[in-house]
Amino acid sequence: MRPTMLELFGYKFHAYPTMLAVAFLTCTLLAVRDVQRRNPPIDATPQGGLWAFLGGLFGAKVYWILQYSEPKYLWHAFFVWEGGLVFYGGLIGGIFAVYVYIRVNGFPMRICADAVAPYLALGEAITRIGCFLNGCCWGAPTNMPWAVTFPKGSHPYWQQVRDHLLTGTETASMPVHPTQLYMAVGLVLAMFVMKRHERTPHAPGATAALYIFLYGVIRFTVEIFRGDCARSVVGMTVSEAISLALVFLGAAVFLFMRRLPVGTSLEPQETIPDEAEPPTANEP
């Protein structure tokens, strides 16, 4: 655990926001390079990443307030630096912001979604390393040989004190599942699966649907080992319920896309008027 990654000229660079910034910068540049290399190339710029960053932060904060606070405090969503972020809110906010950016610039929606999907997985994988260093999103107690402990004063430590698993005199938490690293590994594997799928013939939008399916599977599985979420939705956490819905949604859309002829696009096509025929001379 290393909540502060480094201190430079009196400024502290905290692990989670630093890794979040690295993820957005790296994956934005990779996604822009990808779409610009397509045939035909798409004239996207890193500005789309800025839209995603701001929309993701705002959405993550709104989701956190709705889940852990009260709607009357929604105005606090503008204070993103105060902490309290939830990935699903960030995903929704980021997707909406990028949707607006793509529509404003007239780019092909599904082709852009396919290009961005693998880097969306990579970006969250990088961010989950920040979660691990910060000590958030921790796992349930376990005796597995790869279990990790967090120091006294960390989020897992005080959660275990509140759950009466510790007395508060111990110097470290009980060993827990490193769920942050589970997510990181799963998302990197998902990225490679999507990049491989991108090299196969498919209708535009299939890779984006594959992301929805793979993310739902990974998140639902990892949630089983989480120790920081209450199970309040028919015996599941809120994230488990959302993840299960994503599994079915992603599978349905992916199978539908795979049934379409290769190269088929569902994007609305601009109607190009036929070239007008030259006027004929009037006969005498």
Buried (B, 14 or more C-beta within 10 A) or exposed (E): BEBEBEEEEEEEEBBBBBBBBBBBBBBBEBBBEBBEEBEEEBEBEEEBBBBBBBBBBBBBBBBBBBBEEEEEEEEBBEEBEEEBBBBBBBBBBBBBBBBEBBEEBEBBBBBBBBBBBBBBBBBBBBBBBBBBBBBBBBBBBBEEEEBBBBEBEBBBBBBBBEEEBBEEEBEBBBBBBBBBBBBBBBBBBBBEBBBEBBEEEBBBBBBBBBBBBBBBBBBBBBBBBBBBBEEEEEEBBBBBBBBBEBBEBBBEBBEBBEEBEEEEBEEEEEEEEEEEEEEEEEEE
